[in-house]
Amino acid sequence: MALDPGTEALARLAQERVDHRFKGLPPDADGLTVGELAAQRRNLFTGGFTTPVLALSAERLEHNLRLMETYATRHGLAFAPHGKTSMAPRLFRRQIEHGAWGITLAAPHQVRVARAFGVRRIFLANELVDPAALRGIAADLAADPGYSFVCYVDSVRGVELMDAALRGAARPLDVVVELAAGEDARTGVRTEAGCAAVADAVAAAPTLRLVGVAGYEGEVPRADPERVHAWLRRLVALAADLDRAGRFAGAEEIVVSAGGSAWFDAVADVFATIPELSLPVLKLLRSGAYVSHDDGHYGRITPFNRVPEEGALEPAFRLWAQVVSRPSAEQAFVNAGKRDAAHDLDLPVAQVVRRDGGERPAAGIDVTALSDQHAWLRTAPDADLEVGDWVGLGLSHPCTSFDKWQLIPLAEADGTVVDYIRTFF
């Protein structure tokens, strides 16, 4: 039985050869395919991996996938996790297997990656006015009747540019009006009157079809529960107003979409109040950072801190580095720096130390700065740390962590590496 193109593309990832492109992998694995190396089930700590090496926890990844699947189902939400977090087609497939409606993306290149690996439903949480990209998507829609694509619009001028680029397209391109999260927010229409004008422009463009409204509550200025809930109520009211005005004529369902990784509990609250509209409503959540979670920024802001009865995400990344210098009792250096560790939101956090096969908490050890290839450690007088020790670092901001590594070992709790996650940034 022939495999579908997406499954075939994923299978080809296992045929890629291991070589100098991939950091941290065992030097003696050069020439093996990724599949052959995975079949060896090498141990992260004794199997020849070199530091620095980023590892993803197999157990915690599975926990996070299951938790968000359960959360979305419990709250009646469709889920299109933001793929720009990982840009890992193998994880896209895992997310879809765990109930995701499709994948959210942010740029045309990301769409091409997802399509190459068989993603059939894509929500582009961004405006798109590039003619070449639009024509490429139109060609893909024409070639694949089962492909669903939706993107933002937020200006009459943008609608005009899209319409000009798409003239002659076989299928209209589905769009949602983006409502800005505030005057000082990012993209999006600032007023409801402006949204109506954009909706009118879409109605006049034969190449486009208006199917809903969307936005990103994470951009609400001075965000707190009250302000975020208020903006989400505006989004829901906008959908109802446009529906009453007949702006979704020709749509099969009405998309109402929001939801980053900081306020999805508010999205669930407000989307539960969406009134009956003229068409079925697709309540689409787009949170992405959950897949690996983190030990910093998202660990602090996750909605599960506010609703602990719903569960808890688990940080799945750990960056392993080795102590290469111990110039004084108060200072040490490990061989991982800005090129290896996310540092745009928080510095890494020293969590554990490994020596001679044993592992213990990294007591009295703090990361104070990063150079390109070194982390600066401040050590307390009683910190037990020697040159050669491995230090496990917790990271903040999953998107940047994935971005720095092209092939990431997926390791079980005992260090057994069972797979490798390929990223495409």
C-alpha positions, 0 to 999 in steps of 0.5 A: 500500500502506497504511503501518502506524500507527507508520510513518505517525506517523514520517512525520508527524514530517517534516510538523511545522513548524519554529518558535520551539519548537526551539533552534538551528535557522536562523531563516529556516527558520521555516514549513518542515516538518522534512522540507523543511528536511532535504531542503535538507541545510544545513551545520551551520556555514554554513547559518544554524544559531544557537548554542547547537546540539546535533548528533548524529553520523550516522556515530557513531550508526550505528556504535553501533547496529551495535556493540550489535546485533553484541554482543547477537547474539554473546552470544545476548542479546535486546536491549530498549534503554532508550528513556528515554535518548533518547525519540526514536521515530525512534531507537526505529525505528532500534534495532529495525531493528538487531535490538532485540527491543523497547524498555525504558521507565520510565514510563506516559507513555513507554509512550504515546509508544512506542505512538503510534509503533508499538512492539509490544514494551515492557518497563517496567523499573519497578513500575506501580500507577497505576489509570488507567495500568494500565487504559489499557495493558489497553485497548491490549492488548485492542485489539492482539493483537500487542502485548506488554507486561511490567512489574515487581512487587516487593510483595504490596500492588502485586500487589493494587493491580494486580489491582484496577485490571485486573479485567475486562481481556481479557488478563492483564498479564505481570509479572516479579518484580524482585530488588533489587540489595541492601539499600541499592539502589533498588526490588525485593524484598530476599530470595528468600523475599520474591520467592516471596511476590510470585510466590504473590500473582501466581499468585492474581491472575487479571489477572496472569501471571508470566513471569520475573525481572528487576533492575538490576545498576547499583544493586549497592552498591559495585559491582565485577565480583565483586559484580555477578557475584554478584548476577546469579547470584542473579537466575539462581538465582531464575529457576530456583527459581521455575521448579521451583516451577511459578510460570511456568505459563501463560507462553510463555517465561521472561524473565530481564532485567538490563543497564544501560550499565555492566555488560552484559559481566557480564550476558553472562557470567552469562546464558550460564550460565542452565540449561535451564528448563521453557520457552525463556528470553528473555535480555533486555539493556536498556542504553540509553546506547550509542545516543549514548554520551558523552565523560564518565561512560559513556566511563569506565564502558563495559564495552568498556573491559574487553573492548576486543576486542569493539569501542568505542562512539563519543561521538556528541553535540557541543554547539556554542556561541559565544564571546561574551565574552573579559574577560581572557587567563585567561577566556572565556564561551560562550553555552551553559549549564545549559539546554543542556548535561547537567551532572548527572554531569560538566561539558562538555569543550571539544574543538575550536574553529572559526574561519573554516571551520577546526577545531583542538583546544581546547588550553588551554581548560577548562570550569570552571562553568555558569550558566543560559546561559553556560559559564565557560572558563578559558584558558591563556596560549597558548590561541588563542580569540577572541570569535565562535569556535565551541567544540565541547563534549563532554557527559556523560550521554546521557539528560540531553543528549537531555532538553534538546533537542526537535529535534536535527540529525543531521549528517555529518562535514562538517557536512551535516545529513541529518535531525532527531531529535524527542524527547518528554520 
